[in-house]
Amino acid sequence: MEYLSVIADRLNTSHGQTLLHFGPWVDIPGGYAGAKIAFNRIPDAEDF
């Protein structure tokens, strides 16, 4: 799965848009609110 994710990232980057996406394409309710502030832990890369 990690190998497929790398391929998807390379395709999307080289074409400048999302060509390949895993899972359903769903809009986030209220839109993207940006990075959240974590008061009790250091945020992981996945938090962004």
C-alpha distance matrix in Angstrom:
0.0 3.8 5.4 5.1 6.2 8.7 9.9 10.5 12.3 14.4 15.4 16.4 18.2 20.0 21.3 22.1 20.8 17.9 17.2 13.7 12.7 10.3 12.7 16.5 18.5 21.0 23.6 24.1 27.5 30.0 27.6 25.8 28.1 26.7 25.8 27.3 29.7 28.8 32.1 31.0 28.0 26.4 23.7 20.1 18.3 16.4 20.0 20.6
3.8 0.0 3.8 5.4 5.0 6.3 8.8 9.8 10.5 12.5 14.4 15.3 16.4 18.4 20.2 20.8 20.0 17.5 17.3 14.2 13.4 11.8 14.6 18.2 19.6 21.9 24.1 24.3 27.8 29.9 27.3 25.1 27.1 25.2 24.0 25.7 27.8 27.1 30.3 29.3 26.1 24.1 21.5 17.8 15.7 14.5 18.3 18.6
5.4 3.8 0.0 3.8 5.4 5.2 6.5 8.8 10.0 10.8 12.6 14.4 15.5 16.7 18.7 20.0 19.5 17.3 16.5 13.6 13.9 12.9 16.2 19.7 20.9 23.7 25.9 26.5 30.2 32.2 29.4 27.3 29.5 27.6 26.6 28.7 30.9 30.3 33.7 32.8 29.5 27.3 24.6 20.9 18.5 17.6 21.4 21.3
5.1 5.4 3.8 0.0 3.8 5.4 5.1 6.2 8.6 9.9 10.6 12.2 14.1 15.4 16.7 18.1 17.1 14.5 13.3 10.2 10.5 9.6 13.1 16.5 17.7 20.7 23.2 24.2 27.9 30.0 27.2 25.4 28.1 26.5 26.0 28.2 30.8 30.5 34.0 33.4 30.3 28.2 25.2 21.7 19.1 17.6 21.2 20.9
6.2 5.0 5.4 3.8 0.0 3.8 5.4 5.0 6.1 8.6 9.9 10.4 12.1 14.1 15.5 16.1 15.1 12.5 12.4 9.4 9.0 8.5 12.0 15.3 16.0 18.6 20.7 21.3 25.1 27.0 24.1 22.1 24.5 22.8 22.3 24.5 27.1 27.0 30.5 30.1 27.0 24.9 21.8 18.3 15.5 14.1 17.6 17.1
8.7 6.3 5.2 5.4 3.8 0.0 3.8 5.5 5.1 6.2 8.7 9.9 10.5 12.1 14.3 15.1 15.0 13.4 13.2 11.0 11.6 12.0 15.6 18.6 18.9 21.6 23.2 23.9 27.7 29.2 26.1 23.7 26.0 23.9 23.2 25.8 28.1 28.1 31.6 31.3 28.0 25.4 22.5 19.0 16.0 15.4 18.9 18.0
9.9 8.8 6.5 5.1 5.4 3.8 0.0 3.8 5.5 5.2 6.2 8.6 9.9 10.6 12.4 14.1 13.9 12.2 11.1 9.2 10.9 11.7 15.5 18.4 18.6 21.7 23.6 24.8 28.6 30.2 27.1 25.1 27.8 25.9 25.7 28.4 31.0 31.2 34.8 34.7 31.5 28.9 25.9 22.5 19.3 18.5 21.9 20.7
10.5 9.8 8.8 6.2 5.0 5.5 3.8 0.0 3.8 5.5 5.2 6.1 8.5 10.0 10.8 11.9 10.9 8.7 7.9 5.7 7.2 8.8 12.5 15.1 14.9 18.1 19.9 21.3 25.1 26.7 23.5 21.8 24.7 23.1 23.3 26.1 28.9 29.4 33.2 33.2 30.3 27.9 24.6 21.4 18.2 16.9 19.9 18.6
12.3 10.5 10.0 8.6 6.1 5.1 5.5 3.8 0.0 3.8 5.5 5.2 6.0 8.5 10.0 10.3 10.0 8.7 9.3 8.2 9.1 10.9 14.5 16.8 16.1 18.7 19.9 20.8 24.6 25.8 22.4 20.2 22.8 20.8 20.8 23.8 26.5 27.1 30.8 31.1 28.1 25.4 22.1 19.1 15.6 14.9 17.8 16.1
14.4 12.5 10.8 9.9 8.6 6.2 5.2 5.5 3.8 0.0 3.8 5.5 5.1 6.0 8.5 9.8 10.6 10.3 10.1 9.9 11.9 14.0 17.7 19.9 19.1 22.0 23.1 24.2 28.0 29.0 25.5 23.4 25.9 23.7 23.9 27.0 29.5 30.3 33.9 34.3 31.1 28.2 25.1 22.1 18.5 18.3 21.2 19.2
15.4 14.4 12.6 10.6 9.9 8.7 6.2 5.2 5.5 3.8 0.0 3.8 5.5 5.3 6.2 8.4 8.6 8.2 7.0 7.4 10.4 13.0 16.6 18.4 17.5 20.7 21.9 23.6 27.4 28.5 25.0 23.4 26.3 24.6 25.2 28.4 31.2 32.2 35.9 36.4 33.4 30.8 27.4 24.6 21.0 20.3 23.0 20.9
16.4 15.3 14.4 12.2 10.4 9.9 8.6 6.1 5.2 5.5 3.8 0.0 3.8 5.6 5.4 5.9 5.4 5.0 5.6 6.7 8.9 12.1 15.3 16.6 15.1 17.9 18.8 20.4 24.1 25.0 21.5 19.8 22.8 21.2 22.1 25.3 28.3 29.6 33.3 34.1 31.3 28.7 25.2 22.7 19.1 18.2 20.5 18.2
18.2 16.4 15.5 14.1 12.1 10.5 9.9 8.5 6.0 5.1 5.5 3.8 0.0 3.8 5.5 5.1 6.8 8.0 9.2 10.5 12.3 15.3 18.5 19.9 18.1 20.6 21.0 22.2 25.8 26.3 22.6 20.5 23.0 20.9 21.6 25.1 27.8 29.1 32.8 33.7 30.8 27.9 24.6 22.1 18.4 18.3 20.5 17.8
20.0 18.4 16.7 15.4 14.1 12.1 10.6 10.0 8.5 6.0 5.3 5.6 3.8 0.0 3.8 5.7 8.2 9.9 9.9 11.7 14.4 17.5 20.8 22.2 20.5 23.3 23.8 25.4 29.0 29.5 25.8 23.9 26.5 24.5 25.3 28.8 31.5 32.9 36.5 37.4 34.4 31.5 28.3 25.7 22.0 22.0 24.2 21.5
21.3 20.2 18.7 16.7 15.5 14.3 12.4 10.8 10.0 8.5 6.2 5.4 5.5 3.8 0.0 3.8 5.6 7.9 7.7 10.5 13.4 16.9 19.9 20.7 18.7 21.5 21.9 23.9 27.4 27.8 24.2 22.8 25.8 24.2 25.6 29.1 32.0 33.6 37.4 38.4 35.7 32.9 29.5 27.2 23.5 23.0 25.0 22.2
22.1 20.8 20.0 18.1 16.1 15.1 14.1 11.9 10.3 9.8 8.4 5.9 5.1 5.7 3.8 0.0 3.8 7.1 8.7 11.5 13.5 17.1 19.7 20.2 17.7 20.0 19.9 21.6 24.9 25.0 21.3 19.7 22.5 20.9 22.5 26.1 29.0 30.8 34.5 35.9 33.3 30.5 27.1 25.2 21.4 21.1 22.6 19.6
20.8 20.0 19.5 17.1 15.1 15.0 13.9 10.9 10.0 10.6 8.6 5.4 6.8 8.2 5.6 3.8 0.0 3.8 6.0 8.9 10.6 14.3 16.6 16.7 14.1 16.5 16.5 18.6 21.9 22.3 18.7 17.6 20.8 19.7 21.5 24.9 28.1 29.9 33.7 34.9 32.6 30.1 26.5 24.6 21.0 20.1 21.5 18.7
17.9 17.5 17.3 14.5 12.5 13.4 12.2 8.7 8.7 10.3 8.2 5.0 8.0 9.9 7.9 7.1 3.8 0.0 3.8 5.7 6.8 10.6 12.8 13.1 10.9 13.6 14.3 16.5 20.0 21.1 17.7 16.7 20.1 19.2 20.8 23.9 27.3 28.8 32.6 33.6 31.2 29.0 25.3 23.2 19.8 18.3 19.9 17.6
17.2 17.3 16.5 13.3 12.4 13.2 11.1 7.9 9.3 10.1 7.0 5.6 9.2 9.9 7.7 8.7 6.0 3.8 0.0 3.8 6.7 10.3 12.9 13.5 11.9 15.3 16.7 19.2 22.7 24.1 20.9 20.1 23.6 22.9 24.3 27.3 30.7 32.0 35.8 36.5 34.1 31.9 28.2 25.8 22.5 20.8 22.8 20.8
13.7 14.2 13.6 10.2 9.4 11.0 9.2 5.7 8.2 9.9 7.4 6.7 10.5 11.7 10.5 11.5 8.9 5.7 3.8 0.0 3.8 6.9 9.9 11.3 10.7 14.3 16.3 18.5 22.2 24.0 21.0 20.1 23.5 22.7 23.8 26.4 29.8 30.7 34.4 34.9 32.3 30.3 26.7 24.0 20.9 18.9 21.3 19.8
12.7 13.4 13.9 10.5 9.0 11.6 10.9 7.2 9.1 11.9 10.4 8.9 12.3 14.4 13.4 13.5 10.6 6.8 6.7 3.8 0.0 3.8 6.5 8.1 7.8 11.2 13.5 15.4 19.0 21.2 18.4 17.6 20.9 20.4 21.3 23.7 27.1 27.8 31.6 31.9 29.5 27.8 24.2 21.6 18.8 16.3 18.5 17.5
10.3 11.8 12.9 9.6 8.5 12.0 11.7 8.8 10.9 14.0 13.0 12.1 15.3 17.5 16.9 17.1 14.3 10.6 10.3 6.9 3.8 0.0 3.8 6.9 8.4 11.4 14.3 15.8 19.3 21.8 19.5 18.7 21.8 21.4 21.9 23.7 27.0 27.3 30.9 30.8 28.5 27.1 23.6 20.9 18.6 15.7 18.1 17.8
12.7 14.6 16.2 13.1 12.0 15.6 15.5 12.5 14.5 17.7 16.6 15.3 18.5 20.8 19.9 19.7 16.6 12.8 12.9 9.9 6.5 3.8 0.0 3.8 6.6 9.0 12.4 13.9 17.0 20.0 18.2 18.0 21.1 21.3 21.9 23.3 26.7 27.0 30.5 30.4 28.4 27.5 24.0 21.6 19.8 16.5 18.3 18.5
16.5 18.2 19.7 16.5 15.3 18.6 18.4 15.1 16.8 19.9 18.4 16.6 19.9 22.2 20.7 20.2 16.7 13.1 13.5 11.3 8.1 6.9 3.8 0.0 3.8 5.9 9.6 11.7 14.5 17.6 16.1 16.6 19.9 20.7 21.9 23.2 26.8 27.4 30.9 31.2 29.6 28.9 25.2 23.3 21.6 18.2 19.3 19.3
18.5 19.6 20.9 17.7 16.0 18.9 18.6 14.9 16.1 19.1 17.5 15.1 18.1 20.5 18.7 17.7 14.1 10.9 11.9 10.7 7.8 8.4 6.6 3.8 0.0 3.8 6.8 9.6 12.6 15.2 13.3 14.0 17.5 18.5 20.2 21.9 25.6 26.7 30.3 31.0 29.4 28.5 24.7 23.1 21.1 17.9 18.7 18.0
21.0 21.9 23.7 20.7 18.6 21.6 21.7 18.1 18.7 22.0 20.7 17.9 20.6 23.3 21.5 20.0 16.5 13.6 15.3 14.3 11.2 11.4 9.0 5.9 3.8 0.0 3.8 6.4 8.9 11.9 10.6 11.8 15.2 16.7 18.6 19.9 23.6 24.9 28.3 29.1 28.0 27.5 23.8 22.7 21.1 17.8 17.8 17.4
23.6 24.1 25.9 23.2 20.7 23.2 23.6 19.9 19.9 23.1 21.9 18.8 21.0 23.8 21.9 19.9 16.5 14.3 16.7 16.3 13.5 14.3 12.4 9.6 6.8 3.8 0.0 3.8 6.3 8.5 7.0 8.8 12.2 14.2 16.6 18.0 21.7 23.4 26.8 28.1 27.2 26.6 23.0 22.4 20.8 17.9 17.2 16.3
24.1 24.3 26.5 24.2 21.3 23.9 24.8 21.3 20.8 24.2 23.6 20.4 22.2 25.4 23.9 21.6 18.6 16.5 19.2 18.5 15.4 15.8 13.9 11.7 9.6 6.4 3.8 0.0 3.8 6.1 5.1 6.5 9.3 11.6 13.8 14.6 18.3 20.0 23.2 24.6 24.0 23.6 20.1 20.0 18.9 15.9 14.6 14.1
27.5 27.8 30.2 27.9 25.1 27.7 28.6 25.1 24.6 28.0 27.4 24.1 25.8 29.0 27.4 24.9 21.9 20.0 22.7 22.2 19.0 19.3 17.0 14.5 12.6 8.9 6.3 3.8 0.0 3.8 5.5 8.1 9.8 13.0 15.3 15.5 18.9 20.7 23.5 25.1 25.1 25.2 21.9 22.3 21.6 18.8 17.0 16.7
30.0 29.9 32.2 30.0 27.0 29.2 30.2 26.7 25.8 29.0 28.5 25.0 26.3 29.5 27.8 25.0 22.3 21.1 24.1 24.0 21.2 21.8 20.0 17.6 15.2 11.9 8.5 6.1 3.8 0.0 3.8 6.9 7.7 11.4 14.2 14.4 17.7 20.1 22.7 24.8 25.0 25.0 21.9 22.7 22.0 19.7 17.4 16.6
27.6 27.3 29.4 27.2 24.1 26.1 27.1 23.5 22.4 25.5 25.0 21.5 22.6 25.8 24.2 21.3 18.7 17.7 20.9 21.0 18.4 19.5 18.2 16.1 13.3 10.6 7.0 5.1 5.5 3.8 0.0 3.8 6.2 9.1 12.3 13.5 17.1 19.6 22.6 24.7 24.4 23.8 20.4 20.9 19.7 17.5 15.6 14.2
25.8 25.1 27.3 25.4 22.1 23.7 25.1 21.8 20.2 23.4 23.4 19.8 20.5 23.9 22.8 19.7 17.6 16.7 20.1 20.1 17.6 18.7 18.0 16.6 14.0 11.8 8.8 6.5 8.1 6.9 3.8 0.0 3.8 5.6 8.8 10.6 14.2 16.8 20.0 22.1 21.4 20.5 17.1 17.5 16.2 14.3 12.3 10.6
28.1 27.1 29.5 28.1 24.5 26.0 27.8 24.7 22.8 25.9 26.3 22.8 23.0 26.5 25.8 22.5 20.8 20.1 23.6 23.5 20.9 21.8 21.1 19.9 17.5 15.2 12.2 9.3 9.8 7.7 6.2 3.8 0.0 3.8 6.8 7.9 11.2 14.2 17.1 19.6 19.3 18.7 15.6 16.9 16.1 14.8 11.9 10.5
26.7 25.2 27.6 26.5 22.8 23.9 25.9 23.1 20.8 23.7 24.6 21.2 20.9 24.5 24.2 20.9 19.7 19.2 22.9 22.7 20.4 21.4 21.3 20.7 18.5 16.7 14.2 11.6 13.0 11.4 9.1 5.6 3.8 0.0 3.8 6.4 9.6 12.6 15.8 18.3 17.4 16.1 13.0 14.2 13.1 12.5 9.7 7.5
25.8 24.0 26.6 26.0 22.3 23.2 25.7 23.3 20.8 23.9 25.2 22.1 21.6 25.3 25.6 22.5 21.5 20.8 24.3 23.8 21.3 21.9 21.9 21.9 20.2 18.6 16.6 13.8 15.3 14.2 12.3 8.8 6.8 3.8 0.0 3.8 6.7 9.3 12.7 15.0 13.8 12.4 9.3 10.8 10.3 10.2 6.9 5.4
27.3 25.7 28.7 28.2 24.5 25.8 28.4 26.1 23.8 27.0 28.4 25.3 25.1 28.8 29.1 26.1 24.9 23.9 27.3 26.4 23.7 23.7 23.3 23.2 21.9 19.9 18.0 14.6 15.5 14.4 13.5 10.6 7.9 6.4 3.8 0.0 3.8 6.3 9.6 11.9 11.5 11.1 8.6 11.0 11.8 11.4 7.6 7.9
29.7 27.8 30.9 30.8 27.1 28.1 31.0 28.9 26.5 29.5 31.2 28.3 27.8 31.5 32.0 29.0 28.1 27.3 30.7 29.8 27.1 27.0 26.7 26.8 25.6 23.6 21.7 18.3 18.9 17.7 17.1 14.2 11.2 9.6 6.7 3.8 0.0 3.8 6.3 9.3 9.4 9.3 8.1 11.4 13.0 13.4 9.7 10.4
28.8 27.1 30.3 30.5 27.0 28.1 31.2 29.4 27.1 30.3 32.2 29.6 29.1 32.9 33.6 30.8 29.9 28.8 32.0 30.7 27.8 27.3 27.0 27.4 26.7 24.9 23.4 20.0 20.7 20.1 19.6 16.8 14.2 12.6 9.3 6.3 3.8 0.0 3.8 5.7 5.8 6.6 6.4 10.0 12.5 12.9 9.6 11.5
32.1 30.3 33.7 34.0 30.5 31.6 34.8 33.2 30.8 33.9 35.9 33.3 32.8 36.5 37.4 34.5 33.7 32.6 35.8 34.4 31.6 30.9 30.5 30.9 30.3 28.3 26.8 23.2 23.5 22.7 22.6 20.0 17.1 15.8 12.7 9.6 6.3 3.8 0.0 3.8 6.0 8.0 9.3 13.0 15.9 16.4 13.3 15.2
31.0 29.3 32.8 33.4 30.1 31.3 34.7 33.2 31.1 34.3 36.4 34.1 33.7 37.4 38.4 35.9 34.9 33.6 36.5 34.9 31.9 30.8 30.4 31.2 31.0 29.1 28.1 24.6 25.1 24.8 24.7 22.1 19.6 18.3 15.0 11.9 9.3 5.7 3.8 0.0 3.8 7.3 9.3 12.4 15.9 16.3 13.7 16.3
28.0 26.1 29.5 30.3 27.0 28.0 31.5 30.3 28.1 31.1 33.4 31.3 30.8 34.4 35.7 33.3 32.6 31.2 34.1 32.3 29.5 28.5 28.4 29.6 29.4 28.0 27.2 24.0 25.1 25.0 24.4 21.4 19.3 17.4 13.8 11.5 9.4 5.8 6.0 3.8 0.0 3.8 6.2 9.0 12.6 13.5 11.4 14.1
26.4 24.1 27.3 28.2 24.9 25.4 28.9 27.9 25.4 28.2 30.8 28.7 27.9 31.5 32.9 30.5 30.1 29.0 31.9 30.3 27.8 27.1 27.5 28.9 28.5 27.5 26.6 23.6 25.2 25.0 23.8 20.5 18.7 16.1 12.4 11.1 9.3 6.6 8.0 7.3 3.8 0.0 3.8 6.6 9.8 11.5 9.8 11.9
23.7 21.5 24.6 25.2 21.8 22.5 25.9 24.6 22.1 25.1 27.4 25.2 24.6 28.3 29.5 27.1 26.5 25.3 28.2 26.7 24.2 23.6 24.0 25.2 24.7 23.8 23.0 20.1 21.9 21.9 20.4 17.1 15.6 13.0 9.3 8.6 8.1 6.4 9.3 9.3 6.2 3.8 0.0 3.8 6.7 8.0 6.0 8.2
20.1 17.8 20.9 21.7 18.3 19.0 22.5 21.4 19.1 22.1 24.6 22.7 22.1 25.7 27.2 25.2 24.6 23.2 25.8 24.0 21.6 20.9 21.6 23.3 23.1 22.7 22.4 20.0 22.3 22.7 20.9 17.5 16.9 14.2 10.8 11.0 11.4 10.0 13.0 12.4 9.0 6.6 3.8 0.0 3.8 5.3 5.4 7.6
18.3 15.7 18.5 19.1 15.5 16.0 19.3 18.2 15.6 18.5 21.0 19.1 18.4 22.0 23.5 21.4 21.0 19.8 22.5 20.9 18.8 18.6 19.8 21.6 21.1 21.1 20.8 18.9 21.6 22.0 19.7 16.2 16.1 13.1 10.3 11.8 13.0 12.5 15.9 15.9 12.6 9.8 6.7 3.8 0.0 3.8 5.4 5.7
16.4 14.5 17.6 17.6 14.1 15.4 18.5 16.9 14.9 18.3 20.3 18.2 18.3 22.0 23.0 21.1 20.1 18.3 20.8 18.9 16.3 15.7 16.5 18.2 17.9 17.8 17.9 15.9 18.8 19.7 17.5 14.3 14.8 12.5 10.2 11.4 13.4 12.9 16.4 16.3 13.5 11.5 8.0 5.3 3.8 0.0 3.8 5.4
20.0 18.3 21.4 21.2 17.6 18.9 21.9 19.9 17.8 21.2 23.0 20.5 20.5 24.2 25.0 22.6 21.5 19.9 22.8 21.3 18.5 18.1 18.3 19.3 18.7 17.8 17.2 14.6 17.0 17.4 15.6 12.3 11.9 9.7 6.9 7.6 9.7 9.6 13.3 13.7 11.4 9.8 6.0 5.4 5.4 3.8 0.0 3.8
20.6 18.6 21.3 20.9 17.1 18.0 20.7 18.6 16.1 19.2 20.9 18.2 17.8 21.5 22.2 19.6 18.7 17.6 20.8 19.8 17.5 17.8 18.5 19.3 18.0 17.4 16.3 14.1 16.7 16.6 14.2 10.6 10.5 7.5 5.4 7.9 10.4 11.5 15.2 16.3 14.1 11.9 8.2 7.6 5.7 5.4 3.8 0.0
